[in-house]
Amino acid sequence: MHVLIVKTSSMGDVLHTFPALTDAMQAIPSIRFDWVVEENFARIPGWHPAVDKVLPVAIRRWRKRWFGSQQCEERVHFKRNLQSRQYDVVIDAQGLIKSAALVTRLAKGVKHGQDSRSAREPFASWWYDQRYEIDRQQHAVERTRELFAKSLGYAKPQTQGDYAIAAHFLRNVPHNATPYLVFLHATTRDNKHWSESHWRELIDLLRASGLKIKLPWGAEHEHQRAQRLAEGFDYVEVLSKLTLEAMARELAGAKAVVSVDTGLSHLTAALDRPNITLYGPTDPGLIGGYGLNQHAVQAPNQDLTQLTAATVADKLTAILAGSLL
């Protein structure tokens, strides 16, 4: 059986789809997947052992100049590539009008998705041949697992979902490396940031732990923040700019991770690393870190300015001591 997945973005949403693939692979051993994903995340689906082919799409970029000659040519090439295979099943796990109308509609195969009461954008269900009611009051991972089970005709497992990628990255982790933590300090929305003063206080509270602390970054303003956080602490390392694969290897080797609500926190969860994620306005129950050793810390009144470094340090110390694992 060959299945097409339409799950284009974001990083967290793409990673949250992996446990559904693992369920399907265990229920139908011969199953293989192709996957349509936004070009910025095109390296991620191939980490899963059940994925054969990744089809990058650039809807985000195309929308900026939809009728440009280059954009039109790229869309023609994408459509030709998409329609080169007849699929047994097409699953739109995005549930948005753009994914349904611009991708799922064009694919060859019976199209499955959420019904109008379940999809993030109800009108998206208009393009599906088979529609399913999926309980909205459950974590995004469980919603996707339920959609795949109903689309492919097996019972959804009652066990916790397995991303099935940790072993791939752990193979390359040196066993004699100095123990370290990773602090994921960067995120896109201002109200998801934890202040630099809090990060520096947490770093100082860990001075006696003997652990090295690594600070990754993506954009230049994040690099500058990392340098400010590290200033004066000889046990803190500002990493060079890393590819996503290299970042995954750093996370896989970490003793533990402290993160704000960001895509890399979901990658940490997918790698089964002990992780404390700091939440302000986000509800972690529906879209938070899913997996082994994931610990959500909700700020008082959903305001991260009220979450103290001492609270996080106490939680981290307990995790490192093994009492929460």
C-alpha positions in Angstrom: 0.0 0.0 0.0 1.3 3.4 -0.9 -0.1 6.5 0.9 0.4 10.2 0.3 0.5 12.5 3.4 -0.4 16.1 3.0 1.1 17.9 6.1 2.9 20.9 5.0 3.8 22.8 8.1 4.8 23.9 10.8 7.8 22.0 12.3 5.8 21.0 15.3 2.9 19.8 13.2 5.1 17.8 10.9 6.8 16.1 13.8 3.5 15.4 15.5 2.5 13.3 12.5 5.3 10.8 13.0 3.6 8.6 15.6 0.7 8.1 13.2 3.1 6.7 10.6 4.6 4.4 13.2 1.1 3.1 14.1 0.4 2.5 10.4 3.7 0.8 9.8 3.1 -1.6 12.7 -0.5 -2.3 11.6 0.3 -2.7 7.9 3.9 -3.8 7.5 4.0 -3.3 3.7 2.8 0.3 3.9 5.0 3.1 2.5 4.5 6.9 2.5 5.2 9.9 0.3 4.8 13.3 2.0 4.0 16.8 0.7 5.7 19.3 3.0 6.7 23.0 2.9 10.2 23.4 1.4 11.7 24.7 4.7 10.8 21.4 6.5 11.6 19.1 3.6 14.4 17.3 5.5 12.2 16.2 8.4 9.8 13.6 6.9 12.7 11.5 5.6 13.9 10.8 9.1 11.0 8.4 9.5 11.7 4.8 8.3 8.3 4.5 6.5 8.8 7.5 4.2 9.9 6.8 0.6 9.7 10.2 -1.1 9.3 13.8 0.1 7.6 16.3 -2.2 8.5 19.9 -1.3 5.9 22.5 -1.8 6.4 26.3 -1.5 2.9 27.7 -0.9 4.2 30.2 1.7 6.7 31.6 -0.8 4.4 31.4 -3.9 1.7 33.4 -2.2 4.0 36.4 -2.1 4.0 36.5 -6.0 1.5 34.0 -7.1 1.5 34.9 -10.8 5.2 35.3 -11.2 6.8 33.3 -14.0 9.1 31.4 -11.7 6.3 30.6 -9.3 4.0 29.4 -12.1 6.8 27.2 -13.4 7.5 25.7 -10.0 3.8 25.0 -9.5 3.6 23.1 -12.8 6.6 21.1 -11.9 5.2 20.3 -8.5 1.8 19.2 -10.0 3.6 16.9 -12.5 5.6 15.4 -9.7 2.6 15.0 -7.4 0.5 13.3 -10.1 3.3 10.9 -11.2 2.0 8.2 -8.9 -1.5 6.8 -8.3 -1.9 6.5 -4.5 -4.0 3.9 -2.7 -4.9 6.5 -0.1 -4.3 10.3 0.2 -4.5 11.7 3.8 -4.8 15.4 4.3 -3.6 15.8 7.9 -3.4 19.6 7.7 -7.1 20.3 7.6 -6.8 23.7 5.9 -8.3 25.1 2.8 -4.9 25.8 1.2 -3.7 22.2 1.7 -7.0 20.7 0.5 -7.5 23.0 -2.5 -3.9 23.5 -3.6 -2.5 20.0 -2.9 -4.9 17.3 -1.9 -7.4 18.1 -4.7 -4.6 17.5 -7.3 -3.4 14.1 -6.0 -4.4 10.8 -7.6 -6.1 8.6 -5.1 -9.0 8.4 -2.7 -8.8 11.5 -0.4 -9.3 11.2 3.3 -9.6 14.0 5.9 -11.5 15.4 8.9 -15.1 16.3 8.5 -16.4 19.9 8.8 -16.8 19.7 12.6 -13.3 18.5 13.1 -11.0 20.2 10.6 -9.2 23.4 11.5 -10.9 25.1 8.6 -14.3 23.4 8.1 -14.6 24.1 4.4 -11.4 22.1 3.7 -13.5 18.9 4.1 -15.3 19.7 0.8 -12.4 18.3 -1.1 -12.2 14.9 0.7 -13.9 11.7 -0.6 -13.9 10.2 2.9 -14.5 12.4 6.0 -14.1 11.5 9.6 -15.1 13.0 12.9 -12.0 13.4 15.1 -12.3 14.5 18.7 -10.9 18.0 19.0 -10.4 17.8 22.8 -7.2 15.7 22.6 -3.6 16.3 21.8 -2.7 17.0 18.2 -0.6 13.8 18.0 -3.6 11.7 19.1 -5.9 13.5 16.6 -3.6 12.6 13.8 -3.2 9.0 15.0 -7.0 8.7 15.0 -7.3 10.2 11.5 -4.7 7.7 10.1 -6.3 4.7 11.9 -9.8 5.6 10.5 -8.4 6.3 7.0 -6.4 3.1 6.8 -8.7 0.8 8.6 -7.0 -0.3 11.8 -7.7 0.2 15.5 -5.8 3.1 17.0 -3.3 1.8 19.5 -3.9 2.7 23.2 -0.2 3.0 23.9 1.7 6.3 23.7 2.7 7.2 20.2 6.3 6.5 19.0 8.0 9.0 16.7 10.5 6.3 15.6 13.4 8.7 15.0 15.4 8.8 18.2 17.5 5.8 17.4 18.6 7.4 14.1 20.2 10.3 15.9 21.4 8.6 19.0 23.7 6.4 16.8 25.9 9.4 16.2 26.1 10.6 19.8 29.6 10.1 21.4 29.3 8.3 24.7 32.3 9.9 26.3 31.3 13.6 25.7 31.1 16.1 28.6 27.5 16.1 29.9 25.6 19.2 28.8 22.2 20.9 28.7 20.6 22.7 25.8 18.6 25.9 26.4 16.2 26.7 23.6 15.8 30.4 24.2 14.5 31.6 20.8 10.9 31.7 19.6 8.9 33.9 17.2 6.1 35.5 19.4 7.1 38.1 22.0 4.7 36.6 24.6 6.4 33.2 24.3 9.8 34.6 25.3 11.3 34.2 28.7 13.3 37.3 29.6 17.1 37.3 29.3 17.4 38.2 33.0 15.6 35.0 33.9 17.7 32.9 31.5 20.9 34.3 33.0 19.7 33.7 36.5 18.9 30.1 35.6 22.4 29.7 34.1 23.9 31.1 37.3 21.9 28.8 39.5 23.4 25.8 37.6 27.0 27.0 38.1 27.7 24.2 40.7 26.2 21.4 38.6 29.3 20.8 36.6 27.2 20.7 33.4 28.0 22.6 30.2 25.2 24.6 28.7 24.8 25.0 25.0 22.9 27.8 23.3 21.7 27.4 19.7 20.4 30.1 17.4 18.9 30.5 14.0 18.7 34.2 13.1 21.3 36.9 13.8 19.2 38.6 16.5 19.0 35.2 18.3 22.8 34.9 18.0 23.2 38.2 19.7 20.8 37.2 22.5 22.8 33.9 22.9 26.0 35.9 23.3 24.4 38.1 25.9 23.1 35.1 27.8 26.6 33.5 27.8 28.6 36.6 28.8 30.6 35.9 31.9 29.9 32.2 32.1 32.8 30.0 31.0 30.6 26.9 31.1 28.2 28.2 28.5 28.8 27.7 24.8 27.2 29.6 22.0 26.9 27.1 19.2 27.7 27.9 15.6 24.7 28.1 13.2 23.5 24.5 12.7 21.5 22.6 10.1 18.4 21.0 11.4 20.1 17.6 11.4 23.0 18.9 13.3 20.7 20.5 15.8 18.9 17.2 16.2 22.2 15.5 17.0 22.9 18.2 19.7 19.5 17.7 21.3 19.8 13.9 21.1 23.0 14.0 23.2 21.8 16.4 25.8 21.3 15.4 29.4 18.2 17.6 29.5 16.7 20.6 27.6 14.9 23.7 28.8 12.9 25.4 26.1 10.3 28.0 25.4 7.4 27.1 23.1 9.1 26.6 19.8 9.4 24.0 17.0 12.7 22.7 18.4 11.0 21.8 21.7 8.8 19.4 19.6 12.0 18.0 18.0 13.3 17.4 21.6 10.2 15.5 22.4 10.5 13.5 19.2 14.0 12.5 20.3 12.7 11.4 23.8 15.1 13.8 25.6 14.1 15.1 29.1 12.6 18.5 28.4 11.1 21.3 30.4 9.0 23.6 28.2 8.0 27.0 29.5 4.5 28.0 28.5 2.8 31.4 28.7 -0.4 31.8 26.7 -0.3 28.4 25.0 -2.3 25.5 26.2 0.1 22.6 26.4 -2.6 20.1 26.8 -3.6 20.2 23.1 -0.4 21.2 21.3 2.4 21.0 23.9 5.3 18.6 24.0 4.2 15.0 23.5 6.4 12.1 24.3 8.6 10.5 27.0 10.1 12.8 29.7 8.2 15.9 28.6 7.4 18.4 31.4 5.3 21.5 30.9 5.7 24.4 33.2 2.8 26.9 32.8 3.6 30.4 33.9 1.4 32.0 36.6 -1.5 33.8 34.9 -0.1 32.6 31.6 2.5 35.4 32.0 6.1 34.3 31.5 7.4 37.4 33.3 6.0 35.8 36.5 7.8 32.4 36.1 10.9 32.5 38.2 14.3 31.0 37.4 14.3 29.3 40.8 11.1 27.4 39.9 12.7 26.1 36.7 16.0 25.3 38.4 14.2 23.2 41.0 12.3 21.3 38.3 15.5 20.8 36.3 17.5 19.6 39.4 14.8 17.0 40.1 14.9 15.8 36.5 18.7 15.5 36.5 18.5 13.6 39.8 16.2 11.1 38.1 13.1 11.7 40.3 10.9 12.7 37.4 12.1 10.3 34.8 
